[in-house]
Amino acid sequence: MISPSEADRLIGEQLTCLPIESLPLVQCTGAVLRENVYAERDQPPYDRVAMDGIALDSDATSRGRRSFAVQAMQAAGDPPLTLRSAEHAIEIMTGAVLPQGCDAIVPVEQLQRDEGQVTLIEGLKVVRGQNIHRRGSDTTQGTLLLQAGMRLGAPEIAVAAGAGMPRIRVSAQPTIIVVSTGNELIEPGEPIADHQVRRSNAYGIVTALRKRGFQRIADDHLPDEMDILQRRLRIYLDTHDVLILSGGVSMGQLDLVPAALAKLGVREVFQHEGRNVLALDYVRGKTLREKIRALEGIRLNWFLTIVRADLYPDINGVGGGEFNRATKNGPVDIPP
């Protein structure tokens, strides 16, 4: 019996990162980042107004002024205006640049309006700097925002966009083929006899992988016939980066998968007794190693193999993710 830590070590030794590709942000969901992302500029990039209301000089309120003439309106995206005098205020929108000569924002809810004049509500105290999101208070230019090796979800994609990157370097998505075997398996919707069972494992495996961000996935079903197994598996070994098999790996006379793979030059790394999980590798050419996992056909067993992180880290490693981050083909560090 092999220990989980030893299995991880043996699997890690077989992994080689896939190439790096540059993709538009919208195509990077679920991909593994292969460059660091730094702040393009300070965030916020200017003193940003945090409330809809008026911008004014707080010193005027300290001297007792309560009413102000509305000088103009400034929206988010407009160049900053300059306050004409302490007797004026500028109507301002959330997200706008703080107008020059102003140092406080009074929200709409704390104002009374009357034909071009605004008056502060009774008892309101205005504090310098209130409702202003100061430049660089979130991050400063050059700050590391995303580290190579991260898997990209919605927040990470938004951060990269905010850093001004229309494209980013990511690991090429592994091409994955999920193959179920067994003469007893019948597709959902097809007529089924009492002695047959539905083909369900492959659907569950594909769905679990897609949920983790893997998109280039195909699946197939092969009968328990050595010639067909060898012929089709040879094609899949030469055309896919990851091969996942469900069924055919136990000790019965029709459990032909291990023998078929052996005839194709596949080397067994280990077999996990009890759950009949095989880990194998296949050298394609001289450099790229094929990652293969063969799972027992019993539904609960393959489910536990995936959910308990036996399989996800392996494919993450092939893709340059957390399992195998420190490799010679690993992350590219692009300084700010």
N, C-alpha and C positions, 0 to 999 in steps of 0.2 A: 504493500500500500504506500502510495506517495503522499507526502504532506502538501497542503495547499501552498505553503511558501516555496517549496521545492518545485512544484508545478509552475508557479509564477516565474521562478528563475529560469526554468527550462524554456518556457514559452517566450520570455523576453529575449533570450538568446537567438531566437529564430526570426525576430521581427526586423524588417528594414523599412524605413519610412518611404512613403510614396513621394513622388516629385512635388515641387511647389508650383502653384499656378496663381496667376493674378486674375481676380474675378471682380465684376461689379458688385457693389454692396448687396443689392437685392438678390444675388445668387449665392450669398455666403451663409445663409441660415443653416446652422448645424455643422458648419465646417470647422476645422481646427486652425486657429490663427498661427501663422508662421513668421510673423514679424511683430515687434513691439509697436504700439501706437502711442504717440505723445501728443500733448495738448498743442494745438496749432497756435493758440494765443491765450491770453488770460481769459478766465471765465468767472463772472461775466466779463466781456471785453471792454466794458465801460461802466460807469456808475449807472445802474439800471433802476428805473422807477418800478416799485413793487406794488403800487396800488393806483387805481383810477382816482383822480382828484385834481388838486392844484399843487404846483410847485411854487415855492416862495422863499423869501429870505427870512429865516427864523429870528434874526435880530430885530426885525420890524415888530414882531409880536412881543418880544421882550420889552420894547419901548411903548407897548400899549396898543398898537394898531390891531384892529379886529376885522376891518373890512378892506377889500382889495378890488381894484379894477382889473377885469380879465383882459390881459394884453393880447392873447392869441391862444390857439390850440396846437399842441404838438402830439402827434401820434407815434406809435412804435414804428421805427423805420425811417422817421424824418430826421434830418440833420438837427442838431441841438440849437435852440433859439437862445437869445441873450435877454435876461430880464432887464426891462427898461429902467425901473426904479423900485425902491422898497415899497412904494404905494401900489405896485402892480403884482399880479400873479399870473401864471401861465397854466391854462387847463391842460392836463397831462394824462396820458394813457399808460396802462401797465405795459412794461417792456420797453418804454421809450428811454432815450438818453436823458440824463438829468440836465436841464437847461443851465447855461452858464449864469452865474449870479444867484442860483438857488441852492439851498442846502437842506430842505425838508419837504416832505410830501404830506398834505392833509387829505385824507380819503373823502370821497363824495358824501359818505354817510355823516360826516362831521361838519357839513357846510350848509348854509342857507343861501339861495340864489335870488337875485332880484335885478333884472334888466342890466346885464353887463357887470354886475357887482356880486361878489361872494363875501359872506360873513361867517366867521367861525362861530360854532355853537357856544352857548354860555358855558363858561368854566373850562373850556378846552385849553390845555397847555401844549405848545408846540416845542418839540425838542430837536435840536440840530441833528441831522442824519437819520431821522425817523422815516421808515418805509422806503429806504434806499438800499439796494443790493450793491455793495461796493465792488468796484473792479478788482478781479483776482481773488475774491473772497472764497470762491469754490476751488479753483485750481489756477496755477500760474503757467505761463508759456513754458513748454518743455517738460511738464510733469508727465510721468509714465501713467497712462490711463488703462491700457490693456497689455497684458503680458503674453508673449508667444507661448503657445501650448494650450491656451484657453479654447473651449468650444463656444462658438458664437451663437448666442440667442438674440432675442429682440433688444434687450438692454445694451448688449455689446455692439450690435449693429448701429444703434442710435448714437452711442458714444463715438464710434469711428466716423459716422457722418458728421457729428459735431466737431470732430477734429479736422474736417475738410478733406477727407479721403474718399474719392469716388470709387476707388478700387483698393483692394487689399490682397496681400499674399496669404494664401491658405494652402493646406495640404490638398492635393487632388483627392476627390472622394474615391474611396476604394470601390471597385466593381465587385459586387457580392452575388453569388448564386446559392440559393437554398434548395437542396435536393432532398426530397423524401423518397423512401424506397419501400416496397412491399406490395405483393400481389393482392393483398386484402383491402387495399385502400381505394375508396371511391370518392370522386369529387362531389362536393355539395350540389344538390339539385339533380344529380344523376340517379337512375333507379338503383336500388340497393337490396341485396339479399340478406337473409338472416345471418349468414356466416361471414359477412363483410362489415367493414367499419369505415367511417367517414375520414377523408384526408383533412385533418385539421391542424396538425402540428406546424406545417409549413406556413399556413396563414398566420398563426400566432407568432412565429419567429420573425416573419417579414414585418408584421405590424410592430413588434417590439423594437426591431432595428430602426424602422422609420421614425418611431417616437423618439429615438435617440439622435436623430439627425442624419442617418444614413439613407440616401435617396436612390443610389444606383444599384437597385436590387432586382434580380430576376429569380424565378423559381421554376422547378420542374419536378416531375414524378417519374421514377424509373422502376421497372419490374425487377423481381428477384431472378435475373438472368445474367450470367457472367459476361456474355458477349456484349449485350446492350450496355451493361454497367461500364465495362472497360471503354467502349467506343464513346459513350456520351461523357464520361468523366474525363477522358483524355481531352476532349474539346473544351470542357469547362476549366480544366487546369491551365490550358493555354490561352484562355480568353478572359479569365477573371482573377482578381487579386485575392479574393477570399472565397473559400468553398465551405459551406456548412451542410452537413448531411444529417438527416433524421431517420434513424432506423438502420437495420442491417449490420449492427456492430456487436451483437451478442455472440453466443457460442453455438447457435443452431446451424444445421446444414445449409440453410438458405440465407444465413447472415454473411453475405458475400462481399460486403464493402471493404473490409480490411485486405482481403486477398486481391480484390480488383485493384485497389490503390497500390498495393505492393508490386503488382505486375507492371504498373505504370511508373515505377521508380520513386514512389512516395515513401519517405522514411518515417517510421513511428518515433515520436519523441517520448510519449508515455501513454499508458492506458490506465485510467482511473477505475480500479475494480469496484464493483458494487453499483456504480451508475453507468458503467460501460461508456465512459467518455474518452474518446481518443483525441490526442493532439498530434498532428503530423505536419511535416513541412516538405515542400517540393521545390527543387531548384529549377527555375526557368532560365535557360541560358546560363550565364556565369554570375549574374549579380542579383536578380530579383527572386526572393524566396516567396513561394506561395504559402499562405497560411490556411490551414485546413482544420476544421473541428467536426468531429463525427459524434452525434448525440444519439442516445438511446431513444427508441420510438415511443416509450411510455410517456404520456402527456405530462404528468407532474414532474418527471425527471428533467425533461428538456426545459421546462418552465423554470425550475429552480436553478438549473445551470446558467440560464441567462440572467434572471432577476438577481441572483446572489453574486453577480459581477464576475462570474468565471469567464464570460464571453466578451462583454462590453470592453473591458480593458485591453483585450487582445486586439480588437479592431481599432480601438483608439490608438494603440501603439503603431499599428500599420499606417494610420493616418497622421502620425506625428503628435498625438495627444499625450495625456498625462502618464500613461503606462510606460512610455519609452521616450521621454523628452530629451534625455542627454544622449544623442547619437551624432555621428559625424554628418548626417544629413538633417540635423535638427533645425531649430529656429534661426531665423535671420534677424539680427539686431540692427535696425535702421535708426541711427541716432537722430535727435531732433535737429 
